[in-house]
Amino acid sequence: MKRLDGKVAIISGGVQGIGRACAQRCAQEGAQVVICDIQDDDTTVQEILAAGGEAHRVVMDVRKREDWQRAVAETRERFGRVDLLGNVAGVVNMLSPDNVVGLTDEAWDTVIGTDLRGVWLGMQAVIPGMIEQGGGKIVNISSLAAIKGLENLASYSAAKAGVMGLTIQTALEFSKDNILVNAIAPGTIDTPILKDITDEMRESNANSHLIKRLGRPEEIAGMMAYFFSPDGDFCSGLTYPVDGGWSVNGRNW
Ligand SMILES: NC(=O)c1ccc[n+]([C@@H]2O[C@H](COP(=O)([O-])OP(=O)(O)OC[C@H]3O[C@@H](n4cnc5c(N)ncnc54)[C@H](O)[C@@H]3O)[C@@H](O)[C@H]2O)c1
């Protein structure tokens, strides 16, 4: 008996990086998985199927309410229910400087729209069905940027701090309905989101962790699986740092 046997999970951002690792881990733990992503890419689904798991995908934009409604409807049609939601899709600002004065409206709206509004819309889409079926679990991806000041990440840290707040509020409202809502605040994880940073920045990020390396996507997926599984049944409203100790590092290097 696997920990997520009989569960149906929606994972946003599941085409690559942390979302892909979360989708694969949920499938390994026995869940039927629906990958929701703006990229029209079948790789994660094929990998899960090849490993003997069950998966489906929906091409959608987490910023759009109608896309979330369609994703939930397709999931129910395919697998009958939604038990678990992993809100992983996210972006960083590549459109302008990400400081309070230099940030453009377009960049602000893109980051807040994806990383915060997208998380809200995902929860809004699944919660009514979870209430009807007697419960569910949600894990949102925040960031260490919500906890610590990090340079040139104004829109991103605002969005990710918003995710922490929204996680608390949703847990407050729905834990009584057996819907448990938690978040994870990763340190710097080695995924395609880092493709534009210099080697120097990679090294400096690695060294900011007490554990002197970048994190692996699988290490975030492991914490998501913990929250989703019965092992996490007494957790709600938490934002748990999986950050190699960066959040307790008094020095930023
Ligand atoms: N990698 C890190 O260091 C790190 C640290 C802290 C938090 N995070 C967060 O973890 C999450 C995953 O990051 P990652 O590093 O795997 O990034 P990534 O860029 O590798 O993957 C992000 C995924 O989200 C999808 N996506 C982006 N915009 C979307 C939209 N509008 N609708 C649907 N899908 C969309 C992308 O297509 C991609 O598959 C993000 O929320 C990110 O902010 C990452």
The ligand as a Tripos MOL2 file, in Angstrom:
@<TRIPOS>MOLECULE
LIG
   44    48     1     0     0
SMALL
NO_CHARGES

@<TRIPOS>ATOM
      1 N1         13.9560   27.1220   -8.3280 N.am      1 LIG1
      2 C1         14.0290   27.8610   -7.2330 C.2       1 LIG1
      3 O1         15.1130   28.2280   -6.7800 O.2       1 LIG1
      4 C2         12.7790   28.2430   -6.4980 C.ar      1 LIG1
      5 C3         12.9010   28.7500   -5.1910 C.ar      1 LIG1
      6 C4         11.7710   29.1070   -4.4890 C.ar      1 LIG1
      7 C5         10.5190   28.9640   -5.0730 C.ar      1 LIG1
      8 N2         10.4190   28.4810   -6.3350 N.ar      1 LIG1
      9 C6          9.0820   28.3530   -6.9060 C.3       1 LIG1
     10 O2          8.8440   27.0190   -7.2710 O.3       1 LIG1
     11 C7          7.9210   26.9810   -8.3530 C.3       1 LIG1
     12 C8          8.5200   26.1540   -9.4910 C.3       1 LIG1
     13 O3          9.7240   26.7800   -9.8870 O.3       1 LIG1
     14 P1         10.8110   26.0620  -10.8010 P.3       1 LIG1
     15 O4         12.1310   26.4900  -10.2700 O.co2     1 LIG1
     16 O5         10.4860   24.6470  -10.9890 O.co2     1 LIG1
     17 O6         10.5610   26.8810  -12.1530 O.3       1 LIG1
     18 P2         10.5160   26.4230  -13.6720 P.3       1 LIG1
     19 O7         10.5950   27.6620  -14.4740 O.co2     1 LIG1
     20 O8         11.5280   25.3530  -13.9190 O.co2     1 LIG1
     21 O9          9.0610   25.7640  -13.8070 O.3       1 LIG1
     22 C9          7.9110   26.5510  -13.7210 C.3       1 LIG1
     23 C10         6.7850   25.8260  -14.4270 C.3       1 LIG1
     24 O10         5.5990   26.6470  -14.3200 O.3       1 LIG1
     25 C11         4.9910   26.7470  -15.6030 C.3       1 LIG1
     26 N3          4.2410   28.0110  -15.7100 N.ar      1 LIG1
     27 C12         4.7520   29.2590  -15.7080 C.ar      1 LIG1
     28 N4          3.7680   30.1630  -15.8710 N.ar      1 LIG1
     29 C13         2.6070   29.4680  -15.9710 C.ar      1 LIG1
     30 C14         1.2530   29.8300  -16.1570 C.ar      1 LIG1
     31 N5          0.8730   31.1150  -16.2840 N.pl3     1 LIG1
     32 N6          0.3150   28.8570  -16.2020 N.ar      1 LIG1
     33 C15         0.6820   27.5400  -16.1130 C.ar      1 LIG1
     34 N7          1.9650   27.1410  -15.9390 N.ar      1 LIG1
     35 C16         2.9150   28.0890  -15.8710 C.ar      1 LIG1
     36 C17         6.1600   26.6720  -16.5830 C.3       1 LIG1
     37 O11         5.7540   26.3340  -17.8840 O.3       1 LIG1
     38 C18         7.0590   25.6260  -15.9210 C.3       1 LIG1
     39 O12         6.7180   24.3220  -16.3160 O.3       1 LIG1
     40 C19         7.6490   28.4280   -8.7250 C.3       1 LIG1
     41 O13         6.4530   28.8620   -8.0880 O.3       1 LIG1
     42 C20         8.8520   29.1520   -8.1600 C.3       1 LIG1
     43 O14         8.5700   30.5010   -7.8870 O.3       1 LIG1
     44 C21        11.5080   28.1220   -7.0690 C.ar      1 LIG1
@<TRIPOS>BOND
     1     1     2 1
     2     2     3 2
     3     2     4 1
     4     4     5 ar
     5     4    44 ar
     6     5     6 ar
     7     6     7 ar
     8     7     8 ar
     9     8     9 1
    10     8    44 ar
    11     9    10 1
    12     9    42 1
    13    10    11 1
    14    11    12 1
    15    11    40 1
    16    12    13 1
    17    13    14 1
    18    14    15 2
    19    14    16 1
    20    14    17 1
    21    17    18 1
    22    18    19 2
    23    18    20 1
    24    18    21 1
    25    21    22 1
    26    22    23 1
    27    23    24 1
    28    23    38 1
    29    24    25 1
    30    25    26 1
    31    25    36 1
    32    26    27 ar
    33    26    35 ar
    34    27    28 ar
    35    28    29 ar
    36    29    30 ar
    37    29    35 ar
    38    30    31 1
    39    30    32 ar
    40    32    33 ar
    41    33    34 ar
    42    34    35 ar
    43    36    37 1
    44    36    38 1
    45    38    39 1
    46    40    41 1
    47    40    42 1
    48    42    43 1
@<TRIPOS>SUBSTRUCTURE
     1 LIG1         1 GROUP 0 **** ****
